[in-house]
Amino acid sequence: MFETGLLAFTTFFAVVSPVDVAVLFAALTAHAQPGRKLVMAARGVLIAGAILVAFALFGNKLLELLGITLAALRTAGGVLLLLMAIDMVFARPSGGITTTDDEDAEAGHRHDISVFPLATPLIAGPGAMGAAILLYAQAAGDPAKITAVFTALALVLALTFALLLAASRLSAFLGVTGQNVITRVFGILLAALAVQFIFDGVRESGLIGG
C-alpha cells in the first residue's frame, strides 16, 4: 500500500506540477483581490479533483466500450507521460501540463479562471487524467491500493491549493531557476515511471514473453 501511494503521489505531483500551476496562477490573478483569489483557487482545485476522480472511476469503462485494452492504455499513457517528462527535464512548455499560447491569450481576458484554465488544463490536464486512469486500473480490486491512490491524489490537490494561496510569494522566492530545478527533478522521476508503464503495457499485450 505504501509503495502504491508513493508511486501515485510522485506521478500526480509530476503531472499536475503544483509549483508551475501556482506560478501561472500568480501571473493570471495579479490584479485580483485576495478574497477573489481564494475563491478561484478553492473552486479550481475542487473542480479539478472531481474531474480526476471521474476519470479514475469511469475512464477505464469508457475505454472498454471503445475496445481499448488496459495494456494499450498503459503503453499509450506511458508514451504520453514520457513525452511530458522530456519537456520537463529540458524545462520546455508542454501542452500536457501547461496552457498553450492561445489558451493563455483567452485566459487573460477572463475575470474568473477557476474552471479554465485553472481546473483544466492546468491541474486536471491530459497527463493527470491519463495518470488517474492508469493508477486506478493498476489498483483495481484491491481496496487498500485504491485508497492509497485517492489519498495521494487528495494530498497533491491539497498541496496545490496551499501553493495557490501562497502563489505570489512562491513565484518571487523560487525565481525561474528554482522552478526549473524542481521541474527537472520530477521530470526525471516521471520519465522512469513512464518507461515502466510502457514495459508493463507491452508485457501484458503478449507481444513479448513475461
HUNOR-V38842 format. One record per pair of residues at least 24 apart in sequence whose C-alpha atoms are under 10 Angstrom apart, sorted by the first residue. I is the first residue (numbers start at 1). J is the second residue. If there is no record, write none. Layout:
I,J
I,J
//
This chain:
1,139
1,142
1,143
1,144
1,145
1,146
1,147
1,148
1,149
2,144
2,145
2,148
2,149
3,145
3,148
4,135
4,138
4,139
4,144
4,145
4,146
4,147
4,148
4,149
4,152
5,135
5,144
5,145
5,146
5,147
5,148
5,149
5,150
5,151
5,152
5,153
6,148
6,149
6,152
7,135
7,148
7,149
7,152
7,190
7,193
8,131
8,132
8,134
8,135
8,136
8,145
8,148
8,149
8,150
8,151
8,152
8,153
8,156
9,148
9,149
9,150
9,151
9,152
9,153
9,154
9,155
9,156
10,152
10,153
10,156
10,186
10,189
10,190
10,193
11,81
11,127
11,128
11,131
11,132
11,135
11,152
11,153
11,156
11,186
11,187
11,189
11,190
11,191
11,193
11,194
12,123
12,124
12,127
12,128
12,129
12,131
12,132
12,135
12,149
12,152
12,153
12,154
12,155
12,156
12,157
12,190
13,128
13,152
13,153
13,155
13,156
13,157
13,159
13,160
13,186
13,190
14,81
14,84
14,85
14,88
14,97
14,127
14,128
14,156
14,182
14,183
14,184
14,185
14,186
14,187
14,188
14,189
14,190
14,191
15,81
15,84
15,85
15,88
15,96
15,97
15,98
15,122
15,123
15,124
15,125
15,126
15,127
15,128
15,129
15,130
15,131
15,186
15,187
15,190
16,96
16,97
16,98
16,121
16,122
16,123
16,124
16,125
16,126
16,127
16,128
16,129
16,131
16,153
16,156
16,157
16,160
17,88
17,97
17,98
17,122
17,123
17,128
17,156
17,160
17,182
17,183
17,186
17,187
18,97
18,122
18,123
18,156
18,157
18,158
18,159
18,160
18,161
18,162
18,163
18,164
18,167
18,183
19,159
19,160
19,163
19,164
19,167
19,170
19,171
19,174
19,178
19,179
19,180
19,182
19,183
20,97
20,98
20,122
20,123
20,160
20,163
20,164
20,167
20,171
20,179
20,180
20,182
20,183
21,97
21,98
21,99
21,117
21,118
21,119
21,121
21,122
21,123
21,160
21,161
21,163
21,164
21,167
22,118
22,122
22,160
22,161
22,162
22,163
22,164
22,165
22,166
22,167
22,168
22,169
22,170
22,171
23,163
23,164
23,166
23,167
23,168
23,169
23,170
23,171
23,172
23,174
23,175
23,176
23,179
24,98
24,99
24,104
24,117
24,118
24,122
24,164
24,167
24,168
24,171
25,113
25,114
25,117
25,118
25,122
25,163
25,164
25,165
25,167
25,168
25,171
26,164
26,165
26,166
26,167
26,168
26,169
26,170
26,171
26,172
27,108
27,167
27,168
27,171
28,104
28,107
28,108
28,109
28,110
28,111
28,112
28,113
28,117
28,118
29,108
29,110
29,111
29,112
29,113
29,167
29,168
30,167
30,168
31,111
32,111
32,112
34,165
36,111
36,112
37,112
37,113
37,114
37,164
37,165
37,167
38,161
38,164
38,165
39,112
39,114
40,111
40,112
40,113
40,114
40,115
40,118
40,119
40,164
41,113
41,114
41,115
41,118
41,119
41,160
41,161
41,162
41,163
41,164
41,165
42,114
42,119
42,158
42,160
42,161
42,162
42,164
42,165
43,113
43,114
43,115
43,118
43,119
43,161
44,112
44,113
44,114
44,115
44,116
44,117
44,118
44,119
44,120
44,122
44,123
44,124
44,161
45,114
45,115
45,118
45,119
45,120
45,123
45,124
45,157
45,158
45,160
45,161
45,164
46,114
46,115
46,119
46,157
46,158
46,161
47,114
47,115
47,118
47,119
47,120
47,123
47,124
48,114
48,115
48,118
48,119
48,120
48,121
48,122
48,123
48,124
48,125
48,128
48,129
48,157
49,119
49,123
49,124
49,150
49,153
49,154
49,156
49,157
49,158
50,119
50,124
51,119
51,120
51,123
51,124
51,125
51,128
51,129
51,132
52,123
52,124
52,125
52,128
52,129
52,130
52,131
52,132
52,133
52,150
52,153
53,129
53,132
53,133
53,136
53,150
53,153
53,154
54,129
54,132
54,133
55,124
55,128
55,129
55,130
55,131
55,132
55,133
55,134
55,136
56,128
56,129
56,130
56,131
56,132
56,133
56,134
56,135
56,136
56,137
56,149
56,150
57,132
57,133
57,136
57,137
57,140
58,133
58,136
59,129
59,130
59,132
59,133
59,134
59,136
59,137
60,132
60,133
60,134
60,136
60,137
61,133
63,133
69,201
69,204
69,205
70,133
70,134
70,137
70,138
70,201
70,204
70,205
71,134
71,197
71,198
71,199
71,200
71,201
71,202
71,203
71,204
71,205
71,206
72,198
72,200
72,201
72,202
72,204
72,205
73,130
73,133
73,134
73,137
73,197
73,198
73,201
74,130
74,131
74,133
74,134
74,135
74,137
74,138
74,194
74,196
74,197
74,198
74,199
74,200
74,201
74,202
74,204
74,205
75,134
75,194
75,195
75,196
75,197
75,198
75,199
75,200
75,201
75,202
75,203
75,204
75,205
76,130
76,194
76,197
76,198
76,201
77,126
77,127
77,129
77,130
77,131
77,133
77,134
77,194
77,195
77,197
77,198
77,201
78,127
78,130
78,131
78,134
78,190
78,191
78,192
78,193
78,194
78,195
78,196
78,197
78,198
78,199
78,200
78,201
79,191
79,194
79,195
79,197
79,198
80,126
80,127
80,130
80,131
80,194
80,198
81,126
81,127
81,128
81,130
81,131
81,187
81,190
81,191
81,192
81,193
81,194
81,195
81,197
81,198
82,187
82,188
82,190
82,191
82,192
82,193
82,194
82,195
82,197
82,198
83,127
83,187
83,190
83,191
83,194
84,127
84,187
84,190
84,191
84,194
85,183
85,184
85,185
85,186
85,187
85,188
85,189
85,190
85,191
85,192
85,193
85,194
86,184
86,187
86,188
86,190
86,191
87,183
87,184
87,187
88,180
88,181
88,182
88,183
88,184
88,185
88,186
88,187
88,188
88,190
88,191
89,180
89,181
89,182
89,183
89,184
89,185
89,186
89,187
89,188
89,189
89,190
89,191
90,180
90,183
90,184
90,187
91,177
91,179
91,180
91,181
91,182
91,183
91,184
91,187
92,180
92,183
92,184
95,121
95,122
95,125
95,126
95,127
96,121
96,122
96,124
96,125
96,126
96,127
96,128
97,121
97,122
97,123
97,124
97,125
97,126
97,127
97,128
98,122
98,123
98,125
98,126
99,125
123,157
123,160
128,153
131,194
134,197
135,197
//
